[in-house]
């Protein structure tokens, strides 16, 4: 019964946000500030799933300026966890096929996100150049998932280098965002599904990494994130065991 109730609430809420959000965005289409606005609105679904999401930002996060944000990509629940911490004007890079998802696809495009064709290798290779161009032309930040796919309980996957090539080419810092583990944590028939911590780390200065050191930069960022996620998971487990959620 709880499962059905949650599904109904999520579907109705999501359709309303997408429909009225798309109409709202028509007054200023492709405005990158919309991404954070509607990301936070989807983040409000967290309590519906029985989740308490705690977000942590560095004190000076609002002054970071243009950057490339990288986050661990676990599952579809990222929409109600990681989305809470998106700062404007930040847009995401997504598959072109997202455009064909009813209601959501139209909102995704109208809010100013970037769409790429992953099935076309020639076009995919131009993604880095396009990301750099958009950062400079639109004065925005970019949110990317360097794992390239959802980890689905397999831990932090190896990083692809696209985000790091783009950061070096654009001359902007990398800002890691770490989400504590949600895989096998959320049961839709369970009332309370515990705590999720989303933490933004300080910017990583990329100026000490040259174009031939992209892999080293990716490895450095992955190690930082893996360590932080492990710390967050430990804190979540201790707080849940002590009933401090």
MDAnalysis code that builds the backbone (N, CA, C; Angstrom):
import MDAnalysis as mda
import numpy as np

u = mda.Universe.empty(735, n_residues=245, atom_resindex=np.repeat(np.arange(245), 3), trajectory=True)
u.add_TopologyAttr("name", ["N", "CA", "C"] * 245)
u.add_TopologyAttr("resid", np.arange(1, 246))
u.add_TopologyAttr("resname", ["UNK", "UNK", "UNK", "UNK", "UNK", "UNK", "UNK", "UNK", "UNK", "UNK", "UNK", "UNK", "UNK", "UNK", "UNK", "UNK", "UNK", "UNK", "UNK", "UNK", "UNK", "UNK", "UNK", "UNK", "UNK", "UNK", "UNK", "UNK", "UNK", "UNK", "UNK", "UNK", "UNK", "UNK", "UNK", "UNK", "UNK", "UNK", "UNK", "UNK", "UNK", "UNK", "UNK", "UNK", "UNK", "UNK", "UNK", "UNK", "UNK", "UNK", "UNK", "UNK", "UNK", "UNK", "UNK", "UNK", "UNK", "UNK", "UNK", "UNK", "UNK", "UNK", "UNK", "UNK", "UNK", "UNK", "UNK", "UNK", "UNK", "UNK", "UNK", "UNK", "UNK", "UNK", "UNK", "UNK", "UNK", "UNK", "UNK", "UNK", "UNK", "UNK", "UNK", "UNK", "UNK", "UNK", "UNK", "UNK", "UNK", "UNK", "UNK", "UNK", "UNK", "UNK", "UNK", "UNK", "UNK", "UNK", "UNK", "UNK", "UNK", "UNK", "UNK", "UNK", "UNK", "UNK", "UNK", "UNK", "UNK", "UNK", "UNK", "UNK", "UNK", "UNK", "UNK", "UNK", "UNK", "UNK", "UNK", "UNK", "UNK", "UNK", "UNK", "UNK", "UNK", "UNK", "UNK", "UNK", "UNK", "UNK", "UNK", "UNK", "UNK", "UNK", "UNK", "UNK", "UNK", "UNK", "UNK", "UNK", "UNK", "UNK", "UNK", "UNK", "UNK", "UNK", "UNK", "UNK", "UNK", "UNK", "UNK", "UNK", "UNK", "UNK", "UNK", "UNK", "UNK", "UNK", "UNK", "UNK", "UNK", "UNK", "UNK", "UNK", "UNK", "UNK", "UNK", "UNK", "UNK", "UNK", "UNK", "UNK", "UNK", "UNK", "UNK", "UNK", "UNK", "UNK", "UNK", "UNK", "UNK", "UNK", "UNK", "UNK", "UNK", "UNK", "UNK", "UNK", "UNK", "UNK", "UNK", "UNK", "UNK", "UNK", "UNK", "UNK", "UNK", "UNK", "UNK", "UNK", "UNK", "UNK", "UNK", "UNK", "UNK", "UNK", "UNK", "UNK", "UNK", "UNK", "UNK", "UNK", "UNK", "UNK", "UNK", "UNK", "UNK", "UNK", "UNK", "UNK", "UNK", "UNK", "UNK", "UNK", "UNK", "UNK", "UNK", "UNK", "UNK", "UNK", "UNK", "UNK", "UNK", "UNK", "UNK", "UNK", "UNK", "UNK", "UNK", "UNK", "UNK", "UNK", "UNK", "UNK", "UNK"])
u.atoms.positions = np.array([
    [0.822, -1.202, 0.000],
    [0.000, 0.000, 0.000],
    [0.860, 1.258, 0.000],
    [1.898, 1.270, 0.842],
    [2.789, 2.431, 0.914],
    [3.510, 2.629, -0.414],
    [3.903, 1.527, -1.033],
    [4.561, 1.570, -2.336],
    [3.665, 2.276, -3.356],
    [2.403, 1.860, -3.421],
    [1.457, 2.442, -4.379],
    [1.239, 3.918, -4.104],
    [1.086, 4.258, -2.827],
    [0.878, 5.659, -2.432],
    [2.051, 6.520, -2.888],
    [3.265, 6.030, -2.657],
    [4.449, 6.790, -3.047],
    [4.528, 6.981, -4.560],
    [4.255, 5.914, -5.285],
    [4.311, 5.996, -6.749],
    [3.317, 7.025, -7.265],
    [2.115, 7.009, -6.737],
    [1.075, 7.956, -7.172],
    [1.509, 9.395, -6.885],
    [1.998, 9.644, -5.664],
    [2.428, 10.989, -5.290],
    [3.570, 11.467, -6.184],
    [4.555, 10.604, -6.410],
    [5.726, 10.976, -7.209],
    [5.332, 11.265, -8.653],
    [4.477, 10.422, -9.221],
    [4.060, 10.615, -10.618],
    [3.284, 11.917, -10.776],
    [2.318, 12.154, -9.897],
    [1.511, 13.380, -9.988],
    [2.380, 14.614, -9.789],
    [3.211, 14.586, -8.761],
    [4.073, 15.732, -8.471],
    [5.022, 16.005, -9.640],
    [5.632, 14.951, -10.179],
    [6.603, 15.113, -11.260],
    [5.957, 15.675, -12.515],
    [4.764, 15.177, -12.845],
    [4.067, 15.686, -14.037],
    [3.717, 17.158, -13.856],
    [3.237, 17.520, -12.673],
    [2.882, 18.922, -12.417],
    [4.104, 19.828, -12.510],
    [5.220, 19.389, -11.904],
    [6.445, 20.192, -11.967],
    [6.909, 20.347, -13.413],
    [6.868, 19.257, -14.170],
    [7.343, 19.308, -15.556],
    [6.452, 20.175, -16.442],
    [5.138, 20.027, -16.301],
    [4.215, 20.783, -17.151],
    [4.254, 22.268, -16.826],
    [4.048, 22.603, -15.558],
    [4.038, 24.018, -15.188],
    [5.439, 24.613, -15.256],
    [6.467, 23.769, -15.011],
    [7.836, 24.239, -15.143],
    [8.171, 24.585, -16.578],
    [7.722, 23.773, -17.510],
    [7.974, 24.046, -18.926],
    [7.293, 25.338, -19.356],
    [6.065, 25.539, -18.895],
    [5.354, 26.779, -19.223],
    [6.086, 27.990, -18.642],
    [6.558, 27.849, -17.405],
    [7.304, 28.931, -16.755],
    [8.589, 29.254, -17.525],
    [9.281, 28.207, -17.972],
    [10.558, 28.395, -18.662],
    [10.387, 29.028, -20.036],
    [9.175, 28.966, -20.596],
    [8.941, 29.594, -21.898],
    [9.149, 31.103, -21.854],
    [9.037, 31.695, -20.666],
    [9.251, 33.133, -20.539],
    [10.729, 33.493, -20.566],
    [11.596, 32.523, -20.247],
    [13.051, 32.728, -20.358],
    [13.696, 31.377, -20.656],
    [13.438, 30.855, -21.856],
    [13.919, 29.515, -22.199],
    [15.430, 29.402, -22.173],
    [15.916, 28.233, -21.742],
    [17.338, 27.906, -21.713],
    [18.118, 28.748, -20.708],
    [17.428, 29.359, -19.764],
    [18.094, 30.122, -18.710],
    [18.712, 29.130, -17.722],
    [20.042, 29.125, -17.578],
    [20.698, 28.111, -16.740],
    [20.309, 28.167, -15.267],
    [19.762, 29.277, -14.811],
    [19.348, 29.363, -13.411],
    [18.174, 28.445, -13.112],
    [17.453, 28.053, -14.158],
    [16.287, 27.188, -13.962],
    [16.675, 25.791, -13.471],
    [17.869, 25.332, -13.829],
    [18.265, 23.965, -13.477],
    [18.270, 23.773, -11.966],
    [18.883, 24.716, -11.244],
    [18.909, 24.616, -9.787],
    [17.501, 24.733, -9.206],
    [16.708, 25.636, -9.769],
    [15.343, 25.845, -9.270],
    [14.540, 24.554, -9.304],
    [14.556, 23.881, -10.445],
    [13.736, 22.673, -10.581],
    [14.432, 21.443, -10.004],
    [15.755, 21.483, -9.942],
    [16.472, 20.421, -9.245],
    [16.074, 20.379, -7.785],
    [15.986, 21.562, -7.176],
    [15.579, 21.630, -5.772],
    [14.124, 21.193, -5.588],
    [13.304, 21.481, -6.603],
    [11.894, 21.066, -6.502],
    [11.775, 19.544, -6.516],
    [12.578, 18.884, -7.344],
    [12.566, 17.420, -7.333],
    [13.171, 16.899, -6.024],
    [14.096, 17.654, -5.463],
    [14.694, 17.274, -4.191],
    [13.680, 17.227, -3.064],
    [12.587, 17.955, -3.214],
    [11.543, 17.967, -2.181],
    [10.786, 16.654, -2.096],
    [11.042, 15.772, -3.047],
    [10.404, 14.448, -3.000],
    [11.081, 13.515, -2.006],
    [12.246, 13.896, -1.505],
    [12.991, 13.025, -0.594],
    [12.140, 12.520, 0.577],
    [11.392, 13.383, 1.282],
    [10.573, 12.881, 2.393],
    [9.511, 11.878, 1.953],
    [9.046, 11.993, 0.699],
    [8.058, 11.036, 0.195],
    [8.656, 9.629, 0.172],
    [9.958, 9.555, -0.085],
    [10.654, 8.264, -0.103],
    [11.157, 7.863, 1.281],
    [10.793, 8.628, 2.306],
    [11.221, 8.311, 3.661],
    [12.673, 8.652, 3.918],
    [13.204, 9.593, 3.147],
    [14.607, 9.970, 3.272],
    [14.764, 11.332, 3.944],
    [15.803, 11.429, 4.768],
    [16.229, 12.721, 5.265],
    [17.540, 13.050, 4.558],
    [17.532, 14.106, 3.757],
    [18.727, 14.489, 2.998],
    [19.384, 15.680, 3.686],
    [20.634, 15.491, 4.044],
    [21.410, 16.547, 4.706],
    [22.466, 17.037, 3.720],
    [22.418, 18.305, 3.375],
    [23.392, 18.827, 2.422],
    [24.417, 19.709, 3.120],
    [25.647, 19.616, 2.637],
    [26.755, 20.355, 3.236],
    [27.539, 21.076, 2.140],
    [27.626, 22.380, 2.265],
    [28.380, 23.177, 1.306],
    [29.505, 23.916, 2.013],
    [30.627, 24.129, 1.349],
    [31.678, 24.974, 1.929],
    [31.114, 26.366, 2.192],
    [31.627, 27.078, 3.202],
    [31.085, 28.395, 3.567],
    [31.051, 29.387, 2.413],
    [32.029, 29.312, 1.507],
    [32.120, 30.276, 0.415],
    [31.657, 29.706, -0.920],
    [30.781, 28.716, -0.871],
    [30.350, 28.034, -2.092],
    [29.715, 28.976, -3.106],
    [28.993, 29.981, -2.628],
    [28.313, 30.917, -3.528],
    [29.292, 31.766, -4.332],
    [30.559, 31.787, -3.911],
    [31.560, 32.617, -4.589],
    [32.528, 31.800, -5.444],
    [32.229, 30.546, -5.657],
    [33.157, 29.685, -6.388],
    [33.322, 30.084, -7.850],
    [32.292, 30.643, -8.454],
    [32.373, 31.008, -9.866],
    [32.220, 29.796, -10.765],
    [32.564, 29.974, -12.037],
    [32.407, 28.881, -13.001],
    [33.278, 27.701, -12.628],
    [32.726, 26.501, -12.793],
    [33.454, 25.286, -12.433],
    [32.815, 24.101, -13.129],
    [33.475, 22.975, -13.033],
    [32.869, 21.713, -13.442],
    [32.656, 20.888, -12.186],
    [31.382, 20.619, -11.882],
    [31.031, 19.805, -10.728],
    [31.014, 18.341, -11.155],
    [31.611, 17.490, -10.354],
    [31.566, 16.051, -10.624],
    [30.940, 15.352, -9.423],
    [30.058, 14.393, -9.691],
    [29.353, 13.704, -8.606],
    [29.293, 12.218, -8.890],
    [29.194, 11.424, -7.818],
    [28.995, 9.987, -8.004],
    [27.552, 9.737, -8.431],
    [27.389, 8.811, -9.368],
    [26.091, 8.555, -9.999],
    [25.649, 7.147, -9.610],
    [24.676, 7.053, -8.682],
    [24.314, 5.745, -8.141],
    [23.084, 5.119, -8.785],
    [22.000, 5.880, -8.865],
    [20.734, 5.347, -9.360],
    [19.769, 6.498, -9.605],
    [18.518, 6.179, -9.871],
    [17.537, 7.231, -10.159],
    [17.239, 8.111, -8.948],
    [17.572, 7.644, -7.751],
    [17.321, 8.453, -6.555],
    [18.255, 9.655, -6.464],
    [19.256, 9.721, -7.345],
    [20.096, 10.926, -7.408],
    [19.243, 12.162, -7.671],
    [18.104, 11.953, -8.329],
    [17.200, 13.064, -8.642],
    [16.632, 13.724, -7.396],
    [16.584, 12.989, -6.281],
    [16.023, 13.568, -5.060],
    [17.080, 13.732, -3.970],
    [18.312, 13.382, -4.270],
    [19.390, 13.549, -3.285],
    [20.404, 14.584, -3.769],
    [21.164, 14.244, -4.797],
    [22.195, 15.164, -5.304],
    [21.606, 16.467, -5.817],
    [20.381, 16.419, -6.328],
    [19.765, 17.621, -6.907],
    [19.594, 18.737, -5.884],
    [19.577, 18.387, -4.603],
    [19.383, 19.391, -3.549],
    [20.527, 20.393, -3.452],
    [21.690, 20.045, -3.968],
    [22.874, 20.864, -3.718],
    [23.328, 21.641, -4.951],
    [22.602, 21.522, -6.061],
    [22.974, 22.226, -7.296],
    [22.899, 23.736, -7.086],
    [23.952, 24.443, -7.514],
    [24.009, 25.892, -7.386],
    [23.838, 26.540, -8.762],
    [23.063, 27.623, -8.845],
    [22.930, 28.308, -10.132],
    [24.163, 29.184, -10.411],
    [24.513, 29.408, -11.682],
    [23.918, 28.829, -12.888],
    [24.692, 27.586, -13.318],
    [24.194, 26.414, -12.981],
    [24.832, 25.150, -13.333],
    [23.881, 24.328, -14.191],
    [24.401, 23.762, -15.273],
    [23.593, 22.884, -16.115],
    [24.257, 21.512, -16.170],
    [23.492, 20.518, -16.528],
    [24.020, 19.160, -16.614],
    [24.239, 18.765, -18.072],
    [24.982, 17.692, -18.259],
    [25.185, 17.119, -19.590],
    [24.473, 15.782, -19.616],
    [23.503, 15.639, -20.510],
    [22.714, 14.413, -20.551],
    [22.590, 13.835, -21.947],
    [22.100, 12.613, -22.023],
    [21.901, 11.946, -23.306],
    [20.788, 12.633, -24.103],
    [20.976, 12.684, -25.417],
    [19.982, 13.296, -26.288],
    [18.634, 12.604, -26.179],
    [18.660, 11.317, -25.855],
    [17.424, 10.539, -25.758],
    [16.517, 11.015, -24.624],
    [17.081, 11.756, -23.668],
    [16.262, 12.276, -22.567],
    [15.148, 13.180, -23.078],
    [15.397, 13.804, -24.226],
    [14.429, 14.735, -24.791],
    [13.091, 14.070, -25.089],
    [13.110, 12.737, -25.295],
    [11.892, 12.032, -25.691],
    [11.124, 11.468, -24.501],
    [11.595, 11.725, -23.294],
    [10.832, 11.304, -22.116],
    [9.672, 12.280, -21.938],
    [8.435, 11.805, -21.946],
    [7.285, 12.708, -21.831],
    [7.386, 13.621, -20.605],
    [7.090, 14.881, -20.825],
    [7.073, 15.922, -19.802],
    [8.489, 16.272, -19.315],
    [9.231, 15.283, -18.804],
    [10.554, 15.564, -18.242],
    [11.530, 16.039, -19.312],
    [11.513, 15.402, -20.463],
    [12.457, 15.759, -21.517],
    [12.332, 17.196, -21.958],
    [11.095, 17.678, -22.054],
    [10.877, 19.057, -22.477],
    [11.393, 20.043, -21.423],
    [11.136, 19.718, -20.151],
    [11.639, 20.574, -19.079],
    [13.159, 20.542, -19.044],
    [13.735, 19.366, -19.253],
    [15.194, 19.221, -19.221],
    [15.851, 20.136, -20.248],
    [15.282, 20.196, -21.427],
    [15.849, 21.045, -22.482],
    [15.592, 22.521, -22.203],
    [14.372, 22.865, -21.807],
    [14.019, 24.261, -21.589],
    [14.795, 24.909, -20.448],
    [15.239, 24.098, -19.478],
    [16.006, 24.664, -18.370],
    [17.458, 24.948, -18.744],
    [17.874, 24.545, -19.950],
    [19.208, 24.927, -20.420],
    [20.266, 23.855, -20.333],
    [19.878, 22.614, -20.024],
    [20.854, 21.533, -19.961],
    [21.407, 21.214, -21.347],
    [22.563, 20.564, -21.388],
    [23.201, 20.204, -22.651],
    [22.859, 18.766, -23.013],
    [22.541, 18.535, -24.252],
    [22.196, 17.202, -24.736],
    [23.263, 16.722, -25.715],
    [23.744, 15.503, -25.524],
    [24.767, 14.945, -26.409],
    [24.287, 13.620, -26.992],
    [24.842, 13.268, -28.138],
    [24.498, 12.021, -28.807],
    [25.581, 10.993, -28.497],
    [25.334, 10.135, -27.514],
    [26.342, 9.156, -27.105],
    [26.490, 8.010, -28.108],
    [25.513, 7.879, -28.997],
    [25.582, 6.793, -29.973],
    [26.385, 7.176, -31.208],
    [26.742, 8.454, -31.296],
    [27.519, 8.934, -32.430],
    [28.905, 9.307, -31.943],
    [29.890, 8.474, -32.238],
    [31.240, 8.690, -31.715],
    [31.825, 10.027, -32.170],
    [31.574, 10.401, -33.410],
    [32.119, 11.653, -33.930],
    [31.581, 12.844, -33.148],
    [30.263, 12.825, -32.895],
    [29.658, 13.919, -32.137],
    [30.067, 13.855, -30.670],
    [30.177, 12.654, -30.141],
    [30.550, 12.493, -28.730],
    [31.935, 13.068, -28.473],
    [32.836, 12.913, -29.442],
    [34.180, 13.451, -29.289],
    [34.182, 14.975, -29.257],
    [33.108, 15.577, -29.795],
    [33.015, 17.031, -29.772],
    [32.379, 17.557, -28.504],
    [31.999, 16.649, -27.591],
    [31.334, 17.071, -26.360],
    [32.224, 17.964, -25.508],
    [33.509, 17.605, -25.413],
    [34.429, 18.393, -24.587],
    [34.512, 19.828, -25.101],
    [34.666, 19.953, -26.413],
    [34.738, 21.291, -27.005],
    [33.447, 22.065, -26.779],
    [32.313, 21.357, -26.864],
    [31.029, 22.012, -26.659],
    [30.871, 22.470, -25.212],
    [31.310, 21.639, -24.265],
    [31.243, 22.013, -22.853],
    [32.082, 23.257, -22.590],
    [33.301, 23.281, -23.134],
    [34.182, 24.440, -22.967],
    [33.536, 25.684, -23.569],
    [32.965, 25.540, -24.744],
    [32.316, 26.657, -25.423],
    [31.159, 27.205, -24.600],
    [30.344, 26.307, -24.042],
    [29.187, 26.729, -23.263],
    [29.598, 27.433, -21.975],
    [30.649, 26.934, -21.318],
    [31.139, 27.581, -20.096],
    [31.539, 29.017, -20.388],
    [32.258, 29.218, -21.481],
    [32.771, 30.540, -21.826],
    [31.697, 31.450, -22.402],
    [30.826, 30.890, -23.235],
    [29.807, 31.694, -23.907],
    [28.673, 32.090, -22.972],
    [28.211, 31.147, -22.160],
    [27.042, 31.383, -21.318],
    [27.413, 31.713, -19.876],
    [28.698, 31.682, -19.554],
    [29.159, 32.005, -18.202],
    [28.464, 31.113, -17.174],
    [28.595, 29.796, -17.386],
    [27.894, 28.830, -16.546],
    [28.870, 27.804, -15.976],
    [28.356, 26.997, -15.081],
    [29.077, 25.833, -14.582],
    [28.419, 24.586, -15.166],
    [29.166, 23.491, -15.191],
    [28.673, 22.237, -15.759],
    [28.716, 21.141, -14.702],
    [27.647, 20.357, -14.639],
    [27.566, 19.217, -13.720],
    [27.722, 17.945, -14.543],
    [28.685, 17.093, -14.187],
    [28.922, 15.866, -14.938],
    [29.087, 14.683, -13.987],
    [28.779, 13.504, -14.501],
    [28.991, 12.264, -13.766],
    [30.157, 11.529, -14.421],
    [31.360, 11.640, -13.875],
    [32.542, 11.072, -14.544],
    [32.554, 9.553, -14.650],
    [31.704, 8.867, -13.882],
    [31.626, 7.412, -14.024],
    [30.988, 7.020, -15.364],
    [30.198, 7.937, -15.920],
    [29.599, 7.704, -17.223],
    [28.321, 6.896, -17.200],
    [27.994, 6.279, -16.083],
    [26.786, 5.479, -15.940],
    [26.471, 5.311, -14.460],
    [25.301, 4.789, -14.154],
    [24.932, 4.559, -12.753],
    [25.733, 3.378, -12.192],
    [26.200, 3.525, -10.982],
    [27.014, 2.462, -10.380],
    [26.172, 1.290, -9.887],
    [24.913, 1.556, -9.479],
    [23.966, 0.517, -9.058],
    [24.572, -0.460, -8.051],
    [25.169, 0.082, -6.999],
    [25.672, -0.748, -5.916],
    [27.060, -1.315, -6.121],
    [27.735, -0.934, -7.198],
    [29.070, -1.474, -7.480],
    [30.180, -0.599, -6.911],
    [29.822, 0.399, -6.103],
    [30.831, 1.303, -5.581],
    [31.179, 2.370, -6.607],
    [32.166, 3.188, -6.307],
    [32.567, 4.264, -7.208],
    [33.317, 3.659, -8.400],
    [32.735, 3.776, -9.579],
    [33.319, 3.187, -10.777],
    [34.512, 4.007, -11.262],
    [35.337, 3.437, -12.144],
    [36.446, 4.211, -12.726],
    [35.919, 5.451, -13.443],
    [36.701, 6.520, -13.413],
    [36.290, 7.771, -14.030],
    [36.710, 7.840, -15.493],
    [35.799, 8.334, -16.332],
    [36.161, 8.691, -17.691],
    [36.804, 10.083, -17.625],
    [37.526, 10.480, -18.647],
    [38.342, 11.691, -18.552],
    [37.713, 12.947, -19.156],
    [36.519, 12.835, -19.740],
    [35.916, 13.977, -20.419],
    [35.805, 15.226, -19.566],
    [35.302, 15.082, -18.340],
    [35.115, 16.237, -17.459],
    [36.439, 16.919, -17.148],
    [37.485, 16.148, -17.057],
    [38.794, 16.672, -16.674],
    [39.497, 17.341, -17.860],
    [39.307, 16.781, -19.050],
    [39.772, 17.453, -20.269],
    [39.110, 18.823, -20.381],
    [37.799, 18.852, -20.143],
    [37.042, 20.091, -20.276],
    [37.490, 21.133, -19.252],
    [37.725, 20.695, -18.010],
    [38.150, 21.631, -16.960],
    [39.488, 22.271, -17.302],
    [40.428, 21.462, -17.784],
    [41.748, 21.983, -18.134],
    [41.644, 22.927, -19.330],
    [40.848, 22.546, -20.322],
    [40.698, 23.374, -21.517],
    [40.016, 24.704, -21.210],
    [39.028, 24.674, -20.303],
    [38.291, 25.898, -19.961],
    [38.978, 26.707, -18.869],
    [39.938, 26.089, -18.185],
    [40.638, 26.783, -17.111],
    [39.777, 27.023, -15.892],
    [38.886, 26.066, -15.580],
    [38.010, 26.210, -14.415],
    [38.293, 25.075, -13.440],
    [38.029, 25.282, -12.157],
    [38.294, 24.237, -11.162],
    [37.298, 23.087, -11.236],
    [37.694, 21.982, -10.659],
    [36.810, 20.827, -10.479],
    [36.269, 20.881, -9.055],
    [34.955, 20.712, -8.908],
    [34.345, 20.698, -7.574],
    [33.628, 19.361, -7.375],
    [34.166, 18.482, -6.538],
    [33.521, 17.182, -6.302],
    [32.287, 17.315, -5.401],
    [31.279, 16.538, -5.718],
    [30.084, 16.424, -4.884],
    [29.915, 14.948, -4.539],
    [29.860, 14.640, -3.262],
    [29.800, 13.246, -2.808],
    [28.466, 12.957, -2.133],
    [27.837, 11.875, -2.557],
    [26.561, 11.455, -1.982],
    [26.769, 10.122, -1.281],
    [26.372, 10.032, -0.028],
    [26.509, 8.759, 0.692],
    [25.699, 7.677, -0.021],
    [26.036, 6.446, 0.230],
    [25.474, 5.320, -0.507],
    [23.960, 5.179, -0.323],
    [23.259, 5.084, -1.452],
    [21.804, 4.865, -1.422],
    [21.424, 3.501, -1.981],
    [22.359, 2.795, -2.587],
    [22.058, 1.483, -3.165],
    [21.603, 0.512, -2.073],
    [20.498, -0.176, -2.313],
    [19.903, -1.144, -1.379],
    [19.487, -0.520, -0.048],
    [19.375, 0.792, -0.027],
    [19.002, 1.492, 1.201],
    [17.513, 1.840, 1.212],
    [16.960, 2.071, 0.037],
    [15.601, 2.594, -0.059],
    [14.619, 1.490, -0.421],
    [13.696, 1.225, 0.479],
    [12.635, 0.242, 0.251],
    [11.312, 1.009, 0.214],
    [10.624, 0.926, -0.909],
    [9.428, 1.742, -1.090],
    [8.263, 1.316, -0.209],
    [8.330, 0.121, 0.356],
    [7.278, -0.314, 1.284],
    [7.654, -0.071, 2.742],
    [8.787, 0.582, 2.961],
    [9.240, 0.898, 4.321],
    [9.015, 2.377, 4.579],
    [8.497, 2.720, 5.745],
    [8.145, 4.105, 6.041],
    [9.366, 5.004, 6.066],
    [10.390, 4.617, 6.822],
    [11.583, 5.455, 6.950],
    [12.784, 4.753, 6.315],
    [13.483, 5.480, 5.471],
    [14.636, 4.900, 4.782],
    [15.956, 5.571, 5.158],
    [15.916, 6.340, 6.231],
    [17.166, 6.821, 6.804],
    [17.736, 8.101, 6.224],
    [19.015, 8.262, 6.478],
    [19.735, 9.503, 6.189],
    [20.607, 9.367, 4.943],
    [20.642, 10.433, 4.160],
    [21.572, 10.546, 3.037],
    [22.284, 11.887, 3.178],
    [23.601, 11.858, 3.115],
    [24.379, 13.101, 3.213],
    [24.952, 13.437, 1.838],
    [24.742, 14.675, 1.428],
    [25.294, 15.178, 0.175],
    [26.278, 16.287, 0.522],
    [27.538, 16.073, 0.217],
    [28.562, 17.052, 0.611],
    [29.365, 17.542, -0.590],
    [29.475, 18.856, -0.685],
    [30.287, 19.490, -1.721],
    [31.670, 19.772, -1.143],
    [32.703, 19.327, -1.844],
    [34.071, 19.544, -1.393],
    [34.618, 20.856, -1.948],
    [35.685, 21.369, -1.368],
    [36.303, 22.602, -1.892],
    [36.805, 22.391, -3.320],
    [36.919, 23.472, -4.099],
    [37.397, 23.362, -5.487],
    [38.809, 22.781, -5.555],
    [39.034, 21.998, -6.589],
    [40.363, 21.445, -6.850],
    [41.028, 22.287, -7.928],
    [42.154, 22.874, -7.597],
    [42.895, 23.711, -8.539],
    [43.502, 22.837, -9.633],
    [43.118, 23.103, -10.880],
    [43.594, 22.258, -11.981],
    [44.826, 22.845, -12.669],
    [45.286, 24.003, -12.218],
    [46.392, 24.663, -12.913],
    [47.710, 23.892, -12.809],
    [47.831, 23.009, -11.824],
    [49.065, 22.242, -11.692],
    [49.034, 20.950, -12.512],
    [47.934, 20.775, -13.262],
    [47.824, 19.612, -14.131],
    [47.823, 20.070, -15.590],
    [48.743, 19.555, -16.378],
    [48.798, 19.892, -17.788],
    [47.871, 19.017, -18.609],
    [47.805, 19.300, -19.922],
    [46.937, 18.533, -20.807],
    [47.331, 17.057, -20.869],
    [48.600, 16.788, -20.587],
    [49.072, 15.403, -20.613],
    [48.942, 14.722, -19.251],
    [48.290, 15.412, -18.308],
    [48.128, 14.855, -16.962],
    [46.656, 14.696, -16.584],
    [45.818, 14.552, -17.591],
    [44.379, 14.434, -17.356],
    [44.052, 13.192, -16.528],
    [44.687, 12.078, -16.848],
    [44.429, 10.851, -16.118],
    [44.833, 10.991, -14.655],
    [45.952, 11.693, -14.399],
    [46.386, 11.912, -13.018],
    [45.364, 12.753, -12.257],
    [44.796, 13.768, -12.942],
    [43.776, 14.611, -12.321],
    [42.535, 13.787, -12.005],
    [42.112, 12.956, -12.941],
    [40.936, 12.111, -12.727],
    [41.147, 11.157, -11.556],
    [42.334, 10.566, -11.488],
    [42.656, 9.636, -10.407],
    [42.667, 10.349, -9.060],
    [43.249, 11.555, -9.035],
    [43.301, 12.349, -7.804],
    [41.891, 12.660, -7.302],
    [41.015, 13.092, -8.221],
    [39.645, 13.431, -7.837],
    [38.882, 12.193, -7.361],
    [39.086, 11.077, -8.037],
    [38.391, 9.856, -7.655],
    [38.814, 9.399, -6.259],
    [40.102, 9.501, -5.952],
    [40.591, 9.097, -4.636],
    [39.993, 9.976, -3.543],
    [39.917, 11.294, -3.805],
    [39.313, 12.212, -2.837],
    [37.851, 11.846, -2.581],
    [37.124, 11.579, -3.663],
    [35.709, 11.274, -3.539],
    [35.477, 9.927, -2.861],
    [36.279, 8.937, -3.206],
    [36.126, 7.614, -2.595],
    [36.341, 7.690, -1.089],
    [37.352, 8.460, -0.676],
    [37.629, 8.621, 0.756],
    [36.482, 9.318, 1.456],
    [35.959, 10.390, 0.836],
    [34.858, 11.147, 1.443],
    [33.587, 10.309, 1.514],
    [33.266, 9.557, 0.478],
    [32.062, 8.725, 0.485],
    [32.147, 7.675, 1.588],
    [33.326, 7.114, 1.759],
    [33.527, 6.136, 2.834],
    [33.288, 6.786, 4.197],
    [33.770, 8.021, 4.374],
    [33.556, 8.747, 5.625],
    [32.067, 9.024, 5.848],
    [31.379, 9.437, 4.779],
    [29.956, 9.734, 4.892],
    [29.155, 8.482, 5.234],
    [29.491, 7.371, 4.579],
    [28.786, 6.112, 4.857],
    [28.961, 5.691, 6.310],
    [30.163, 5.881, 6.827],
    [30.437, 5.528, 8.220],
    [29.629, 6.416, 9.161],
    [29.580, 7.722, 8.863],
    [28.815, 8.640, 9.707],
    [27.333, 8.307, 9.670],
    [26.815, 8.028, 8.476],
    [25.399, 7.687, 8.340],
    [25.083, 6.434, 9.163],
    [25.916, 5.420, 9.060],
    [25.680, 4.171, 9.793],
    [25.681, 4.411, 11.303],
    [26.630, 5.218, 11.796],
    [26.713, 5.494, 13.227],
    [25.509, 6.280, 13.714],
    [25.086, 7.276, 12.936],
    [23.956, 8.102, 13.355],
    [22.651, 7.330, 13.303],
    [22.505, 6.479, 12.303],
    [21.282, 5.676, 12.213],
    [21.228, 4.649, 13.339],
    [22.372, 4.075, 13.672],
    [22.416, 3.080, 14.747],
    [22.096, 3.720, 16.095],
    [22.498, 4.993, 16.234],
    [22.249, 5.700, 17.489],
    [20.897, 6.402, 17.505],
    [20.181, 6.311, 16.405],
    [18.868, 6.953, 16.332],
    [18.943, 8.450, 16.172],
    [20.105, 8.947, 15.709],
    [20.267, 10.413, 15.554],
    [20.070, 10.817, 14.105],
    [18.871, 10.586, 13.610],
    [18.555, 10.923, 12.209],
    [17.358, 11.861, 12.176],
])
